[in-house]
C-alpha cells in the first residue's frame, strides 16, 4: 500500500521531489494553500523568519479588476479554491523575491501562461517578510523546493 506523501514528508526528506510535485498538481488550490501555509509557518518559527504568512492571490480576479489577474479573452480561466493545477494549461510556476515599494520584501508564486502569441502571469500566492533580502531568498528557495520548481 502506497502512502500519500505530504509537504511534511518532503521537509523531512521522506519523499522524492518528483513524486511530491505530481501531488502538488493534483491538489485543489485551497488545499495547496493550506498545506503550504502550515509548513511555512512551522519553518518560519523554527528559523526565526519575520514573515507575515502566506496569502492566497488566486482570488484577486474576484476582488480587483480582471486586468490584474486574468484576461478572459486570452483564454486563461478564472482560478478558484477548487481549481487544480493539473486542470490548467500553463508553462511553469514562477517563484521570485522582490523588494517592496516602501518596506520589506515580497515572495511571489505565479503561474506563467502562453497561448499562441500572447502570454501573462497569474498570481497564486505571496508572502511579505521584514527579515531582509537574504531571508526572502531563503523563503523563495523553500517554496521552490516544496513546489518542485
PADRENTI-946833 format. One record per residue (C-alpha): x, z, y; residue number from 1. Coordinates in Angstrom, 2 decimals, always signed. Each point is the difference from the previous one (the first is absolute). Example, Ala and Ser with C-alpha at 12.3 -4.5 7.8 and 13.67 -1.06 7.14 Angstrom:
2
<rec xx="+12.30" zz="+7.80" yy="-4.50" num="1"/>
<rec xx="+1.37" zz="-0.66" yy="+3.44" num="2"/>
//
This chain:
149
<rec xx="+0.00" zz="+0.00" yy="+0.00" num="1"/>
<rec xx="+1.44" zz="-1.05" yy="+3.35" num="2"/>
<rec xx="-0.29" zz="+2.52" yy="+2.81" num="3"/>
<rec xx="-0.91" zz="-1.26" yy="+3.49" num="4"/>
<rec xx="+2.96" zz="+0.30" yy="+2.34" num="5"/>
<rec xx="-0.47" zz="+1.77" yy="+3.31" num="6"/>
<rec xx="+1.95" zz="+0.22" yy="+3.24" num="7"/>
<rec xx="+1.22" zz="+3.42" yy="-1.15" num="8"/>
<rec xx="+1.45" zz="-1.65" yy="-3.13" num="9"/>
<rec xx="+1.87" zz="-2.47" yy="+2.17" num="10"/>
<rec xx="+1.39" zz="+2.75" yy="+2.20" num="11"/>
<rec xx="+1.09" zz="+1.94" yy="-3.07" num="12"/>
<rec xx="+1.63" zz="-3.15" yy="-1.38" num="13"/>
<rec xx="-2.36" zz="-0.19" yy="-3.00" num="14"/>
<rec xx="-1.45" zz="-3.43" yy="+0.80" num="15"/>
<rec xx="+1.73" zz="-3.30" yy="+0.41" num="16"/>
<rec xx="-0.61" zz="-1.51" yy="+3.40" num="17"/>
<rec xx="-1.34" zz="-3.31" yy="-1.31" num="18"/>
<rec xx="-2.67" zz="+1.74" yy="-2.08" num="19"/>
<rec xx="-0.98" zz="+2.19" yy="+2.90" num="20"/>
<rec xx="-0.21" zz="-2.88" yy="+2.48" num="21"/>
<rec xx="-2.51" zz="-1.67" yy="-2.32" num="22"/>
<rec xx="-2.13" zz="+3.16" yy="+0.19" num="23"/>
<rec xx="+0.23" zz="+0.01" yy="+3.81" num="24"/>
<rec xx="-1.71" zz="-3.39" yy="+0.03" num="25"/>
<rec xx="-2.79" zz="+1.22" yy="-2.27" num="26"/>
<rec xx="-0.98" zz="+3.02" yy="+2.13" num="27"/>
<rec xx="-2.71" zz="-0.22" yy="+2.64" num="28"/>
<rec xx="+1.59" zz="+0.45" yy="+3.45" num="29"/>
<rec xx="-1.74" zz="+3.36" yy="+0.45" num="30"/>
<rec xx="+1.60" zz="+1.33" yy="-3.22" num="31"/>
<rec xx="+3.38" zz="-1.49" yy="+0.87" num="32"/>
<rec xx="-0.21" zz="+1.65" yy="+3.43" num="33"/>
<rec xx="-0.88" zz="+3.39" yy="-1.52" num="34"/>
<rec xx="+2.84" zz="-0.17" yy="-2.54" num="35"/>
<rec xx="+2.57" zz="-1.11" yy="+2.58" num="36"/>
<rec xx="-1.22" zz="+2.62" yy="+2.47" num="37"/>
<rec xx="+0.37" zz="+2.80" yy="-2.55" num="38"/>
<rec xx="+3.44" zz="-1.07" yy="-1.19" num="39"/>
<rec xx="+1.34" zz="-0.53" yy="+3.53" num="40"/>
<rec xx="-1.37" zz="+3.39" yy="+1.05" num="41"/>
<rec xx="+1.88" zz="+1.70" yy="-2.88" num="42"/>
<rec xx="+3.17" zz="-2.00" yy="+0.68" num="43"/>
<rec xx="-0.24" zz="+0.80" yy="+3.72" num="44"/>
<rec xx="-0.25" zz="+3.73" yy="-0.64" num="45"/>
<rec xx="+2.88" zz="-0.09" yy="-2.48" num="46"/>
<rec xx="+2.24" zz="-2.02" yy="+2.32" num="47"/>
<rec xx="-1.06" zz="+1.52" yy="+3.31" num="48"/>
<rec xx="-1.39" zz="-3.22" yy="+1.46" num="49"/>
<rec xx="-1.80" zz="+0.28" yy="+3.33" num="50"/>
<rec xx="-2.69" zz="-2.58" yy="-0.76" num="51"/>
<rec xx="-3.68" zz="+0.24" yy="+0.85" num="52"/>
<rec xx="-1.18" zz="-1.35" yy="-3.34" num="53"/>
<rec xx="-1.18" zz="-3.38" yy="-1.22" num="54"/>
<rec xx="-2.82" zz="-1.81" yy="+1.81" num="55"/>
<rec xx="-2.24" zz="-2.69" yy="-1.49" num="56"/>
<rec xx="+0.12" zz="-3.07" yy="+2.22" num="57"/>
<rec xx="-1.87" zz="-2.44" yy="-2.23" num="58"/>
<rec xx="-3.21" zz="+1.26" yy="+1.65" num="59"/>
<rec xx="+1.08" zz="-1.24" yy="+3.43" num="60"/>
<rec xx="-2.07" zz="-3.15" yy="-0.23" num="61"/>
<rec xx="-3.14" zz="+2.17" yy="+0.09" num="62"/>
<rec xx="+1.25" zz="+2.22" yy="+2.83" num="63"/>
<rec xx="+1.72" zz="-2.50" yy="+2.30" num="64"/>
<rec xx="-0.44" zz="-3.66" yy="+0.87" num="65"/>
<rec xx="+0.71" zz="-2.20" yy="-3.06" num="66"/>
<rec xx="+2.98" zz="-1.65" yy="+1.69" num="67"/>
<rec xx="+2.03" zz="+3.15" yy="-0.75" num="68"/>
<rec xx="-0.57" zz="+0.06" yy="-3.74" num="69"/>
<rec xx="-1.30" zz="-3.34" yy="-1.22" num="70"/>
<rec xx="-1.14" zz="-3.39" yy="+1.13" num="71"/>
<rec xx="-2.89" zz="-1.01" yy="-2.29" num="72"/>
<rec xx="+0.29" zz="-3.72" yy="+0.67" num="73"/>
<rec xx="+3.52" zz="+0.10" yy="-1.43" num="74"/>
<rec xx="-1.30" zz="+1.13" yy="-3.36" num="75"/>
<rec xx="+1.20" zz="+3.61" yy="-0.31" num="76"/>
<rec xx="-2.73" zz="+2.37" yy="-1.20" num="77"/>
<rec xx="-1.11" zz="+3.24" yy="+1.59" num="78"/>
<rec xx="+1.70" zz="+2.89" yy="-1.81" num="79"/>
<rec xx="-1.94" zz="+3.08" yy="-1.06" num="80"/>
<rec xx="+0.80" zz="+3.13" yy="-1.99" num="81"/>
<rec xx="-1.23" zz="-1.81" yy="-3.12" num="82"/>
<rec xx="+2.29" zz="-3.03" yy="+0.49" num="83"/>
<rec xx="+2.77" zz="-0.34" yy="-2.58" num="84"/>
<rec xx="+3.23" zz="-1.75" yy="+0.94" num="85"/>
<rec xx="-0.26" zz="-1.97" yy="-3.25" num="86"/>
<rec xx="-3.18" zz="-1.62" yy="+1.38" num="87"/>
<rec xx="+1.58" zz="-1.09" yy="+3.31" num="88"/>
<rec xx="+2.24" zz="-3.05" yy="+0.43" num="89"/>
<rec xx="+3.04" zz="+0.97" yy="+2.06" num="90"/>
<rec xx="+3.71" zz="-0.85" yy="+0.07" num="91"/>
<rec xx="+1.51" zz="+3.50" yy="-0.02" num="92"/>
<rec xx="-0.27" zz="+3.63" yy="+1.06" num="93"/>
<rec xx="+2.18" zz="+0.71" yy="+3.03" num="94"/>
<rec xx="+1.29" zz="+3.53" yy="+0.78" num="95"/>
<rec xx="+1.94" zz="+0.58" yy="+3.22" num="96"/>
<rec xx="+0.85" zz="+2.77" yy="+2.50" num="97"/>
<rec xx="-0.29" zz="-0.52" yy="+3.76" num="98"/>
<rec xx="+0.66" zz="+2.08" yy="+3.09" num="99"/>
<rec xx="-3.21" zz="+1.18" yy="+1.66" num="100"/>
<rec xx="-0.96" zz="-1.15" yy="+3.48" num="101"/>
<rec xx="+0.36" zz="+3.42" yy="+1.59" num="102"/>
<rec xx="+0.96" zz="+2.45" yy="-2.76" num="103"/>
<rec xx="+0.92" zz="+0.23" yy="-3.65" num="104"/>
<rec xx="+0.31" zz="-2.72" yy="-2.62" num="105"/>
<rec xx="-2.60" zz="-1.79" yy="-2.10" num="106"/>
<rec xx="+0.24" zz="-1.33" yy="-3.54" num="107"/>
<rec xx="-2.35" zz="-2.92" yy="-0.67" num="108"/>
<rec xx="-1.24" zz="-1.25" yy="-3.38" num="109"/>
<rec xx="-1.51" zz="-3.45" yy="+0.49" num="110"/>
<rec xx="-1.12" zz="-2.97" yy="-2.07" num="111"/>
<rec xx="+1.43" zz="-3.35" yy="+1.02" num="112"/>
<rec xx="-2.24" zz="-2.93" yy="-0.85" num="113"/>
<rec xx="+0.35" zz="-3.75" yy="+0.32" num="114"/>
<rec xx="-2.57" zz="-2.77" yy="-0.34" num="115"/>
<rec xx="+1.17" zz="-3.55" yy="+0.42" num="116"/>
<rec xx="+1.50" zz="-0.04" yy="+3.51" num="117"/>
<rec xx="-1.30" zz="+3.35" yy="+1.20" num="118"/>
<rec xx="+1.33" zz="+3.47" yy="-0.67" num="119"/>
<rec xx="-0.52" zz="+3.57" yy="+1.10" num="120"/>
<rec xx="+0.34" zz="+3.65" yy="-0.83" num="121"/>
<rec xx="-2.61" zz="+2.58" yy="-0.84" num="122"/>
<rec xx="+0.85" zz="+3.68" yy="+0.51" num="123"/>
<rec xx="-0.63" zz="+2.18" yy="-3.06" num="124"/>
<rec xx="+1.58" zz="+3.37" yy="+0.78" num="125"/>
<rec xx="+2.11" zz="+1.65" yy="+2.70" num="126"/>
<rec xx="+1.93" zz="+3.24" yy="+0.47" num="127"/>
<rec xx="+1.25" zz="+1.53" yy="+3.24" num="128"/>
<rec xx="+3.09" zz="+2.21" yy="-0.04" num="129"/>
<rec xx="+1.84" zz="+2.03" yy="+2.60" num="130"/>
<rec xx="+3.07" zz="+0.40" yy="-2.24" num="131"/>
<rec xx="+1.96" zz="-2.87" yy="+1.51" num="132"/>
<rec xx="+0.93" zz="-3.50" yy="-1.09" num="133"/>
<rec xx="+1.96" zz="+1.11" yy="-3.09" num="134"/>
<rec xx="-3.01" zz="+1.91" yy="-1.29" num="135"/>
<rec xx="-2.27" zz="-3.00" yy="+0.61" num="136"/>
<rec xx="+2.39" zz="-2.11" yy="-2.08" num="137"/>
<rec xx="-0.08" zz="+2.59" yy="-2.82" num="138"/>
<rec xx="-3.81" zz="+0.07" yy="-0.02" num="139"/>
<rec xx="-0.12" zz="-3.83" yy="+0.01" num="140"/>
<rec xx="+2.44" zz="-0.03" yy="-2.92" num="141"/>
<rec xx="-2.18" zz="+2.37" yy="-2.01" num="142"/>
<rec xx="-3.07" zz="-2.11" yy="+0.73" num="143"/>
<rec xx="+1.85" zz="-3.12" yy="-1.16" num="144"/>
<rec xx="+1.01" zz="+1.73" yy="-3.21" num="145"/>
<rec xx="-3.50" zz="+1.37" yy="-0.64" num="146"/>
<rec xx="-1.66" zz="-3.36" yy="+0.68" num="147"/>
<rec xx="+2.56" zz="-2.02" yy="-1.95" num="148"/>
<rec xx="+1.09" zz="-2.15" yy="+2.96" num="149"/>
//
